[in-house]
């Protein structure tokens, strides 16, 4: 097959236009084209008055060899790469040891599924509850100001990605097309097939719930085991080798443990640090959520085409480099979504963003965050957990400013820029639940972050007209943009000083988002499988 890229068509082209464009690109008659499929479709909105759709397609031809020879060297025509996934190993017969996976978010799910498909029968330990019970607990915070520290936006089946926009794109290098395996597994589990070919695909929380349940059932059917409400209390290490984990008072032996806990498992990080597992503080970002009318973003990005069903709700990606040396950028933009309460610890307030598949809520929201470095953390470099302590400080401050009831502190953009407290809302109604407390956010973050944000917002308004609108709402605080620590691993995916421990996903700082975390889960599962086969004296297939 051949892959054709950069086929540009008008936004409202008819069904026959793509077929005709393929024939024209290849210079062939219709009878020579046996079939084609869309590999990728993305909008080109650089010219709002002339928005186009850009296609990449795979074509099967009657005489592919002749076409290849005639068009050799022609731009945007290449052989279709082999994107099929092949397992690196199969579990030896009679294998007694079972690998353990700690955490059942996107990374843990794909690690468990891949290991189960190879016959290794993993045991998954998830500190939270099954996804539907977890959803009820999460709504308990959003509707009743009641937090369950073990079952919330961060902890439970599906991980933090369940209560998000369900974004399924990433900028990671993926020469083996492992992202394609992830998306294919998601489609098998009930995701819409369009995620395989549309640009920047997403799913949304409601659909993710059913998908997670289906993938869990597949893992169990293949011999895996999922244990909920099973927080790992300790890890047993002897002579630098993992030997097992302690969970709910039970010691589970294993010399192969995947650590896929996510970026908010602070007690687990503390336990690992106490056990001597090597880790270090790393940069991340802090800031606020900013909300605008979705109609404003749509009009700015798409002009007269705003609201077109193919385009959907518009998103954005912005960055500004400030005079004080800080960078401010948009993070986890959620078109037509809501700002959600995302804390996992009592007495703290954390925000995040979420959208449903329809993306039809009235507001657009995004994290507007400031990059910070370990040198900003009190206690660094002596304490590798200093970045985690820094997060906790500002989350506690947000809890105070919000009224100590899990309401979030909020301020209108116009008031924030003018340096005065907000006393009443304007055009934009904040979406954060359980609610917001209008205040002055100038003490909700370090001074250098406030200074950077006040410079950045008017500057970003030059990219999106209306971005600095007076009635736009800032809600605090956004502190969990990524993990505050990195658990170093070697080329064999094992901890640099603890054999048999496989740090993975966002919590160990090897991913950022659903897709990259899932891909990392696959790669870690493969490395672990090869290690287990080698330990049995076998070889990879």
VEXSE-155510 format. One record per residue (C-alpha): x, y, z; residue number from 1. Coordinates in steps of 0.2 Angstrom, whole numbers, plus 2048, in hexadecimal, padded with zeros to 3 digits. Layout:
BEGIN
<atom <X; Y; Z>; NUM> ...
% end
This chain:
BEGIN
<atom <800; 800; 800>; 1> <atom <805; 812; 7FE>; 2> <atom <802; 821; 809>; 3> <atom <7FD; 831; 802>; 4> <atom <7FF; 841; 80D>; 5> <atom <7FB; 853; 80C>; 6> <atom <7EB; 851; 802>; 7> <atom <7E2; 862; 805>; 8> <atom <7CF; 864; 802>; 9> <atom <7C2; 871; 806>; 10> <atom <7BA; 86F; 817>; 11> <atom <7A9; 86B; 80F>; 12> <atom <7AF; 860; 801>; 13> <atom <7A3; 852; 7FB>; 14> <atom <7A6; 83F; 7FD>; 15> <atom <7AD; 83D; 7EC>; 16> <atom <7BB; 84B; 7EE>; 17> <atom <7C7; 840; 7F7>; 18> <atom <7C6; 832; 7EB>; 19> <atom <7C9; 83E; 7DD>; 20> <atom <7D8; 846; 7E6>; 21> <atom <7E0; 835; 7E8>; 22> <atom <7DE; 831; 7D5>; 23> <atom <7E5; 842; 7D1>; 24> <atom <7F4; 841; 7DD>; 25> <atom <7F9; 82F; 7D6>; 26> <atom <7F4; 833; 7C4>; 27> <atom <7EA; 823; 7C2>; 28> <atom <7D8; 81E; 7BC>; 29> <atom <7CB; 819; 7C8>; 30> <atom <7CC; 807; 7C4>; 31> <atom <7DE; 807; 7CA>; 32> <atom <7D9; 80C; 7DB>; 33> <atom <7D3; 7FC; 7E5>; 34> <atom <7D0; 805; 7F5>; 35> <atom <7D6; 812; 801>; 36> <atom <7D4; 816; 814>; 37> <atom <7D7; 826; 81D>; 38> <atom <7E6; 826; 829>; 39> <atom <7E5; 837; 82F>; 40> <atom <7DA; 847; 82D>; 41> <atom <7DD; 858; 834>; 42> <atom <7D7; 869; 832>; 43> <atom <7E2; 877; 82B>; 44> <atom <7DB; 887; 833>; 45> <atom <7EA; 892; 830>; 46> <atom <7DF; 89C; 824>; 47> <atom <7CE; 89E; 82D>; 48> <atom <7C6; 8A4; 81D>; 49> <atom <7CC; 894; 814>; 50> <atom <7CC; 885; 820>; 51> <atom <7D1; 875; 818>; 52> <atom <7D2; 863; 81D>; 53> <atom <7E3; 85A; 81B>; 54> <atom <7E2; 847; 817>; 55> <atom <7EF; 839; 818>; 56> <atom <7E8; 829; 810>; 57> <atom <7EE; 818; 80D>; 58> <atom <7EA; 811; 7FB>; 59> <atom <7EA; 800; 7F4>; 60> <atom <7ED; 7FF; 7E1>; 61> <atom <7EB; 7F3; 7D3>; 62> <atom <7FD; 7F5; 7CE>; 63> <atom <806; 7FD; 7DC>; 64> <atom <818; 7F9; 7D6>; 65> <atom <815; 803; 7C6>; 66> <atom <80E; 812; 7CF>; 67> <atom <81D; 811; 7DB>; 68> <atom <829; 811; 7CD>; 69> <atom <821; 81F; 7C4>; 70> <atom <81F; 82A; 7D3>; 71> <atom <830; 826; 7DC>; 72> <atom <836; 835; 7E6>; 73> <atom <825; 83E; 7E5>; 74> <atom <822; 848; 7F5>; 75> <atom <814; 842; 800>; 76> <atom <813; 830; 7F8>; 77> <atom <81C; 822; 802>; 78> <atom <819; 810; 806>; 79> <atom <80D; 80D; 814>; 80> <atom <816; 808; 824>; 81> <atom <813; 7F8; 82D>; 82> <atom <809; 7FE; 83C>; 83> <atom <804; 7ED; 843>; 84> <atom <809; 7E8; 855>; 85> <atom <813; 7D8; 858>; 86> <atom <816; 7D2; 86A>; 87> <atom <828; 7D1; 86F>; 88> <atom <826; 7C1; 87A>; 89> <atom <81A; 7B4; 881>; 90> <atom <81A; 7AE; 892>; 91> <atom <823; 79D; 895>; 92> <atom <818; 78E; 899>; 93> <atom <817; 78B; 8AC>; 94> <atom <81D; 79D; 8B0>; 95> <atom <819; 79F; 8C3>; 96> <atom <81E; 7B1; 8C6>; 97> <atom <811; 7BE; 8C2>; 98> <atom <815; 7D0; 8BE>; 99> <atom <80D; 7DD; 8C9>; 100> <atom <807; 7EE; 8C2>; 101> <atom <804; 7FC; 8CE>; 102> <atom <7F7; 808; 8C7>; 103> <atom <7E9; 806; 8BB>; 104> <atom <7E9; 816; 8B1>; 105> <atom <7ED; 816; 89E>; 106> <atom <7FF; 810; 8A1>; 107> <atom <7FA; 802; 8AD>; 108> <atom <7EC; 7FD; 8A2>; 109> <atom <7F6; 7FB; 892>; 110> <atom <804; 7F3; 89C>; 111> <atom <7F8; 7E6; 8A3>; 112> <atom <7EF; 7E3; 893>; 113> <atom <800; 7E0; 889>; 114> <atom <807; 7D5; 896>; 115> <atom <7F6; 7CB; 897>; 116> <atom <7F6; 7CA; 884>; 117> <atom <808; 7C2; 885>; 118> <atom <802; 7B6; 892>; 119> <atom <80A; 7BD; 8A2>; 120> <atom <7FA; 7BE; 8AD>; 121> <atom <7FE; 7CF; 8B6>; 122> <atom <7F7; 7D4; 8C7>; 123> <atom <7F1; 7E6; 8C7>; 124> <atom <7F0; 7F0; 8D7>; 125> <atom <7E6; 7FF; 8D6>; 126> <atom <7E4; 80A; 8E6>; 127> <atom <7D3; 811; 8E0>; 128> <atom <7C2; 809; 8DB>; 129> <atom <7BB; 802; 8CB>; 130> <atom <7B7; 810; 8BF>; 131> <atom <7A4; 811; 8C2>; 132> <atom <7A6; 812; 8D5>; 133> <atom <7B4; 81E; 8D3>; 134> <atom <7A9; 829; 8C9>; 135> <atom <79C; 82A; 8D7>; 136> <atom <7AA; 82F; 8E3>; 137> <atom <7B0; 83C; 8D7>; 138> <atom <79F; 844; 8D5>; 139> <atom <79E; 844; 8E8>; 140> <atom <7AC; 851; 8E8>; 141> <atom <7A5; 85B; 8DA>; 142> <atom <793; 85B; 8E0>; 143> <atom <794; 859; 8F3>; 144> <atom <7A6; 860; 8F8>; 145> <atom <7AA; 84E; 8FE>; 146> <atom <7BC; 847; 8FA>; 147> <atom <7C0; 835; 8FA>; 148> <atom <7D4; 835; 8FA>; 149> <atom <7D5; 824; 8F3>; 150> <atom <7C7; 826; 8E5>; 151> <atom <7C7; 836; 8DB>; 152> <atom <7CD; 83E; 8CB>; 153> <atom <7DF; 838; 8CE>; 154> <atom <7DC; 827; 8D6>; 155> <atom <7D2; 818; 8CF>; 156> <atom <7CF; 80E; 8C0>; 157> <atom <7D4; 817; 8B0>; 158> <atom <7DF; 823; 8B9>; 159> <atom <7DF; 836; 8B7>; 160> <atom <7DB; 835; 8A4>; 161> <atom <7CA; 82E; 8A8>; 162> <atom <7C4; 840; 8AE>; 163> <atom <7CC; 84A; 8A0>; 164> <atom <7C9; 84E; 88E>; 165> <atom <7CE; 83D; 889>; 166> <atom <7DC; 844; 87D>; 167> <atom <7E4; 836; 873>; 168> <atom <7F2; 83F; 86B>; 169> <atom <804; 842; 86F>; 170> <atom <814; 849; 869>; 171> <atom <81F; 83A; 86D>; 172> <atom <82A; 831; 861>; 173> <atom <821; 821; 85C>; 174> <atom <82B; 818; 84F>; 175> <atom <823; 807; 853>; 176> <atom <811; 80E; 852>; 177> <atom <80D; 809; 864>; 178> <atom <801; 817; 864>; 179> <atom <7F7; 80E; 857>; 180> <atom <7F6; 7FF; 862>; 181> <atom <7EF; 809; 870>; 182> <atom <7E2; 811; 865>; 183> <atom <7DE; 800; 85D>; 184> <atom <7DB; 7F9; 86F>; 185> <atom <7D0; 808; 873>; 186> <atom <7C5; 805; 864>; 187> <atom <7C4; 7F3; 868>; 188> <atom <7BE; 7F9; 87A>; 189> <atom <7B1; 804; 873>; 190> <atom <7B9; 814; 86D>; 191> <atom <7B2; 81C; 85D>; 192> <atom <7BC; 816; 84E>; 193> <atom <7C0; 828; 849>; 194> <atom <7CE; 829; 856>; 195> <atom <7D8; 81F; 84A>; 196> <atom <7D8; 82D; 83D>; 197> <atom <7D2; 83E; 843>; 198> <atom <7DF; 84B; 848>; 199> <atom <7E0; 84D; 85B>; 200> <atom <7D3; 840; 860>; 201> <atom <7CB; 840; 871>; 202> <atom <7BE; 835; 879>; 203> <atom <7B7; 83D; 889>; 204> <atom <7B3; 837; 89A>; 205> <atom <7A3; 82D; 897>; 206> <atom <7AA; 823; 889>; 207> <atom <7BA; 820; 892>; 208> <atom <7B1; 818; 8A1>; 209> <atom <7AA; 80A; 896>; 210> <atom <7BA; 807; 88D>; 211> <atom <7C4; 805; 89D>; 212> <atom <7B7; 7F8; 8A3>; 213> <atom <7B9; 7EE; 892>; 214> <atom <7CC; 7EE; 893>; 215> <atom <7CB; 7E8; 8A5>; 216> <atom <7C0; 7DA; 8A0>; 217> <atom <7CC; 7D5; 892>; 218> <atom <7DB; 7D5; 89E>; 219> <atom <7D2; 7CA; 8AA>; 220> <atom <7CC; 7BE; 89C>; 221> <atom <7DF; 7BC; 897>; 222> <atom <7E3; 7B7; 8A9>; 223> <atom <7E7; 7C8; 8B1>; 224> <atom <7E1; 7CD; 8C2>; 225> <atom <7DB; 7DF; 8C7>; 226> <atom <7DA; 7E3; 8D9>; 227> <atom <7D2; 7F3; 8DE>; 228> <atom <7D3; 7FD; 8EE>; 229> <atom <7E5; 7F6; 8EF>; 230> <atom <7F1; 804; 8F4>; 231> <atom <803; 7FD; 8F4>; 232> <atom <80A; 801; 905>; 233> <atom <81C; 7FB; 903>; 234> <atom <827; 7F4; 8F7>; 235> <atom <834; 7E6; 8FB>; 236> <atom <845; 7E8; 8F5>; 237> <atom <854; 7DD; 8F8>; 238> <atom <865; 7E0; 8F2>; 239> <atom <85F; 7ED; 8E5>; 240> <atom <852; 7E1; 8DE>; 241> <atom <83F; 7E2; 8E0>; 242> <atom <838; 7D3; 8E8>; 243> <atom <826; 7D7; 8EB>; 244> <atom <819; 7E4; 8F1>; 245> <atom <80F; 7E6; 901>; 246> <atom <7FC; 7EA; 8FE>; 247> <atom <7EE; 7E9; 90B>; 248> <atom <7F9; 7E0; 916>; 249> <atom <7FD; 7D2; 90A>; 250> <atom <80F; 7CF; 902>; 251> <atom <80E; 7CC; 8F0>; 252> <atom <81E; 7C5; 8E9>; 253> <atom <825; 7CA; 8D8>; 254> <atom <835; 7CF; 8D1>; 255> <atom <82D; 7D9; 8C3>; 256> <atom <823; 7E8; 8C8>; 257> <atom <81C; 7F6; 8BD>; 258> <atom <81A; 807; 8C6>; 259> <atom <80C; 810; 8BD>; 260> <atom <805; 81A; 8CB>; 261> <atom <802; 82B; 8C2>; 262> <atom <808; 83C; 8C7>; 263> <atom <7FE; 83E; 8D7>; 264> <atom <803; 82E; 8E1>; 265> <atom <80D; 839; 8EE>; 266> <atom <80D; 82C; 8FC>; 267> <atom <814; 81F; 8F0>; 268> <atom <822; 82B; 8EB>; 269> <atom <826; 82E; 8FD>; 270> <atom <826; 81B; 900>; 271> <atom <831; 818; 8F1>; 272> <atom <83D; 826; 8F7>; 273> <atom <83E; 81E; 908>; 274> <atom <842; 80D; 900>; 275> <atom <851; 815; 8F7>; 276> <atom <84A; 815; 8E5>; 277> <atom <853; 822; 8DB>; 278> <atom <848; 831; 8D7>; 279> <atom <84B; 843; 8D3>; 280> <atom <841; 854; 8D3>; 281> <atom <83D; 85A; 8C1>; 282> <atom <835; 869; 8B9>; 283> <atom <822; 86B; 8B7>; 284> <atom <816; 879; 8B6>; 285> <atom <809; 882; 8C1>; 286> <atom <7FB; 88E; 8BE>; 287> <atom <7E9; 890; 8BC>; 288> <atom <7DA; 88A; 8B1>; 289> <atom <7D4; 898; 8A5>; 290> <atom <7C2; 897; 89E>; 291> <atom <7BB; 8A1; 88F>; 292> <atom <7AB; 89F; 885>; 293> <atom <7AE; 891; 879>; 294> <atom <7A6; 89B; 86C>; 295> <atom <7B4; 8A8; 86D>; 296> <atom <7C1; 89B; 86A>; 297> <atom <7B7; 893; 85C>; 298> <atom <7B5; 8A4; 853>; 299> <atom <7C8; 8A8; 855>; 300> <atom <7CE; 898; 84F>; 301> <atom <7C1; 894; 841>; 302> <atom <7B9; 8A5; 83C>; 303> <atom <7A9; 8A2; 832>; 304> <atom <7AB; 88F; 833>; 305> <atom <7A9; 88F; 846>; 306> <atom <79D; 882; 84B>; 307> <atom <7A0; 877; 83C>; 308> <atom <79D; 865; 841>; 309> <atom <7AD; 85E; 83A>; 310> <atom <7B7; 86C; 843>; 311> <atom <7AE; 86A; 854>; 312> <atom <7B3; 875; 863>; 313> <atom <7C4; 87E; 85F>; 314> <atom <7D3; 87C; 86A>; 315> <atom <7E3; 885; 86C>; 316> <atom <7F5; 884; 871>; 317> <atom <7FE; 894; 877>; 318> <atom <80F; 898; 87E>; 319> <atom <817; 8A9; 884>; 320> <atom <829; 8AB; 88A>; 321> <atom <829; 8B8; 898>; 322> <atom <835; 8C6; 89D>; 323> <atom <839; 8BE; 8AD>; 324> <atom <83F; 8AE; 8A4>; 325> <atom <830; 8A4; 8A7>; 326> <atom <825; 89B; 89A>; 327> <atom <812; 89B; 89A>; 328> <atom <809; 88F; 890>; 329> <atom <7F8; 887; 88E>; 330> <atom <7F6; 876; 894>; 331> <atom <7E9; 868; 892>; 332> <atom <7DD; 873; 888>; 333> <atom <7CB; 86C; 88A>; 334> <atom <7BF; 873; 87C>; 335> <atom <7AD; 874; 882>; 336> <atom <7B2; 86D; 893>; 337> <atom <7B2; 870; 8A5>; 338> <atom <7BE; 874; 8B3>; 339> <atom <7BE; 866; 8BF>; 340> <atom <7C4; 863; 8D1>; 341> <atom <7D3; 857; 8D0>; 342> <atom <7DA; 856; 8E2>; 343> <atom <7DE; 846; 8EA>; 344> <atom <7E3; 84D; 8FB>; 345> <atom <7D9; 854; 909>; 346> <atom <7DB; 867; 90C>; 347> <atom <7E1; 86A; 8FA>; 348> <atom <7D9; 871; 8EA>; 349> <atom <7DF; 86C; 8D9>; 350> <atom <7D7; 870; 8C8>; 351> <atom <7D7; 866; 8B7>; 352> <atom <7CD; 867; 8A7>; 353> <atom <7C1; 85A; 8A0>; 354> <atom <7B6; 859; 891>; 355> <atom <7A9; 84C; 88B>; 356> <atom <7AA; 845; 879>; 357> <atom <79D; 852; 873>; 358> <atom <7A8; 861; 879>; 359> <atom <798; 86B; 87A>; 360> <atom <799; 874; 88B>; 361> <atom <799; 887; 88A>; 362> <atom <7AA; 88A; 88F>; 363> <atom <7BC; 887; 889>; 364> <atom <7C9; 884; 896>; 365> <atom <7DB; 881; 897>; 366> <atom <7E9; 881; 8A4>; 367> <atom <7F3; 891; 8A3>; 368> <atom <803; 88C; 8AB>; 369> <atom <815; 892; 8AF>; 370> <atom <824; 887; 8AD>; 371> <atom <82D; 885; 8BD>; 372> <atom <83E; 87C; 8C1>; 373> <atom <844; 872; 8D0>; 374> <atom <84F; 881; 8D5>; 375> <atom <83E; 889; 8DA>; 376> <atom <83A; 87C; 8E6>; 377> <atom <83E; 87F; 8F9>; 378> <atom <849; 870; 8FF>; 379> <atom <851; 86C; 8EE>; 380> <atom <85D; 864; 8EA>; 381> <atom <85E; 85B; 8FA>; 382> <atom <84C; 855; 8F9>; 383> <atom <847; 84C; 8E9>; 384> <atom <835; 84E; 8EE>; 385> <atom <836; 861; 8F0>; 386> <atom <82B; 864; 8E0>; 387> <atom <81D; 859; 8E8>; 388> <atom <81E; 864; 8F8>; 389> <atom <81D; 873; 8ED>; 390> <atom <80D; 86D; 8E5>; 391> <atom <805; 86A; 8F6>; 392> <atom <809; 87B; 8FC>; 393> <atom <800; 884; 8EE>; 394> <atom <7F2; 877; 8EE>; 395> <atom <7EF; 87B; 901>; 396> <atom <7F0; 88D; 8FD>; 397> <atom <7E2; 88B; 8F0>; 398> <atom <7D8; 881; 8FD>; 399> <atom <7D9; 890; 909>; 400> <atom <7D5; 89D; 8FB>; 401> <atom <7C6; 893; 8F6>; 402> <atom <7BE; 893; 907>; 403> <atom <7C4; 882; 90E>; 404> <atom <7B6; 878; 906>; 405> <atom <7BE; 872; 8F6>; 406> <atom <7B7; 881; 8EC>; 407> <atom <7C4; 888; 8E1>; 408> <atom <7CB; 89A; 8E2>; 409> <atom <7C6; 8A4; 8D2>; 410> <atom <7C9; 8B5; 8CA>; 411> <atom <7C3; 8BE; 8BB>; 412> <atom <7D2; 8C1; 8AE>; 413> <atom <7CF; 8D4; 8AE>; 414> <atom <7D0; 8D5; 8C1>; 415> <atom <7DF; 8C9; 8C1>; 416> <atom <7E8; 8D5; 8B5>; 417> <atom <7E3; 8E4; 8BF>; 418> <atom <7E8; 8DD; 8CF>; 419> <atom <7D7; 8DE; 8D8>; 420> <atom <7CD; 8D1; 8E0>; 421> <atom <7BD; 8CA; 8D6>; 422> <atom <7AC; 8CD; 8DE>; 423> <atom <7A0; 8C7; 8D1>; 424> <atom <7A0; 8BD; 8C1>; 425> <atom <79D; 8C4; 8B0>; 426> <atom <799; 8BB; 89F>; 427> <atom <7A3; 8AB; 8A3>; 428> <atom <79B; 89F; 8AF>; 429> <atom <7A9; 895; 8B7>; 430> <atom <7A6; 882; 8B5>; 431> <atom <7B0; 87B; 8C4>; 432> <atom <7A6; 871; 8D0>; 433> <atom <7A3; 871; 8DF>; 434> <atom <7A4; 884; 8DC>; 435> <atom <7B0; 893; 8DC>; 436> <atom <7B4; 8A0; 8E8>; 437> <atom <7B8; 8B1; 8E0>; 438> <atom <7C8; 8B8; 8E8>; 439> <atom <7D9; 8C0; 8E3>; 440> <atom <7E4; 8B2; 8DC>; 441> <atom <7F4; 8BD; 8DE>; 442> <atom <7F9; 8B2; 8ED>; 443> <atom <7F4; 8A1; 8E5>; 444> <atom <805; 89F; 8DD>; 445> <atom <817; 8A5; 8DF>; 446> <atom <819; 8B7; 8DA>; 447> <atom <824; 8B3; 8CB>; 448> <atom <815; 8A8; 8C4>; 449> <atom <808; 8B6; 8C7>; 450> <atom <814; 8C2; 8BE>; 451> <atom <816; 8B6; 8AF>; 452> <atom <804; 8B3; 8AE>; 453> <atom <7FF; 8C6; 8AE>; 454> <atom <80C; 8C9; 8A0>; 455> <atom <806; 8BA; 896>; 456> <atom <7F4; 8BC; 895>; 457> <atom <7F3; 8CC; 88B>; 458> <atom <801; 8C5; 880>; 459> <atom <7F7; 8B6; 87C>; 460> <atom <7E9; 8C1; 878>; 461> <atom <7F3; 8C5; 868>; 462> <atom <7F1; 8B3; 863>; 463> <atom <7DF; 8B1; 868>; 464> <atom <7D5; 8C1; 868>; 465> <atom <7CB; 8C2; 878>; 466> <atom <7D6; 8B7; 882>; 467> <atom <7D9; 8C5; 88F>; 468> <atom <7C6; 8C8; 890>; 469> <atom <7C1; 8D0; 8A0>; 470> <atom <7B4; 8C3; 8A4>; 471> <atom <7BF; 8B3; 8A1>; 472> <atom <7C1; 8A9; 8B1>; 473> <atom <7D1; 8A3; 8B9>; 474> <atom <7CF; 895; 8C5>; 475> <atom <7DD; 88E; 8D0>; 476> <atom <7E8; 885; 8D2>; 477> <atom <7EF; 87A; 8C4>; 478> <atom <7FE; 871; 8CC>; 479> <atom <7FE; 85F; 8C5>; 480> <atom <803; 862; 8B3>; 481> <atom <810; 854; 8B5>; 482> <atom <819; 84A; 8C2>; 483> <atom <824; 854; 8CE>; 484> <atom <830; 846; 8CE>; 485> <atom <839; 83A; 8C1>; 486> <atom <83D; 828; 8C6>; 487> <atom <84C; 825; 8BB>; 488> <atom <84D; 815; 8B1>; 489> <atom <85A; 80D; 8A5>; 490> <atom <858; 807; 893>; 491> <atom <851; 7F7; 89A>; 492> <atom <843; 801; 8A2>; 493> <atom <847; 7FC; 8B3>; 494> <atom <84B; 808; 8C1>; 495> <atom <85E; 80D; 8C1>; 496> <atom <861; 807; 8D2>; 497> <atom <852; 7FA; 8D5>; 498> <atom <852; 7EB; 8CA>; 499> <atom <841; 7E5; 8C6>; 500> <atom <838; 7F6; 8C9>; 501> <atom <831; 7FD; 8B8>; 502> <atom <82D; 810; 8BB>; 503> <atom <820; 814; 8AD>; 504> <atom <814; 821; 8A7>; 505> <atom <810; 833; 8AE>; 506> <atom <815; 82F; 8C0>; 507> <atom <827; 82B; 8BC>; 508> <atom <827; 839; 8AF>; 509> <atom <828; 82E; 89F>; 510> <atom <818; 834; 898>; 511> <atom <80C; 842; 897>; 512> <atom <7FA; 83E; 893>; 513> <atom <7EF; 82F; 88F>; 514> <atom <7F8; 829; 87F>; 515> <atom <80A; 82C; 884>; 516> <atom <806; 823; 894>; 517> <atom <7FE; 814; 88C>; 518> <atom <80D; 813; 87F>; 519> <atom <819; 813; 88E>; 520> <atom <80F; 805; 896>; 521> <atom <811; 7FA; 887>; 522> <atom <824; 7FD; 886>; 523> <atom <826; 7FA; 898>; 524> <atom <81B; 7EA; 897>; 525> <atom <826; 7E4; 888>; 526> <atom <836; 7E7; 892>; 527> <atom <82F; 7DE; 8A1>; 528> <atom <82A; 7CF; 897>; 529> <atom <83B; 7CD; 88F>; 530> <atom <843; 7CE; 8A0>; 531> <atom <837; 7C0; 8A7>; 532> <atom <83A; 7B5; 898>; 533> <atom <84D; 7B7; 89A>; 534> <atom <84C; 7B3; 8AC>; 535> <atom <844; 7A3; 8A7>; 536> <atom <852; 79F; 89B>; 537> <atom <847; 7A2; 88C>; 538> <atom <848; 7AE; 87D>; 539> <atom <83D; 7BB; 875>; 540> <atom <832; 7B6; 866>; 541> 
% end
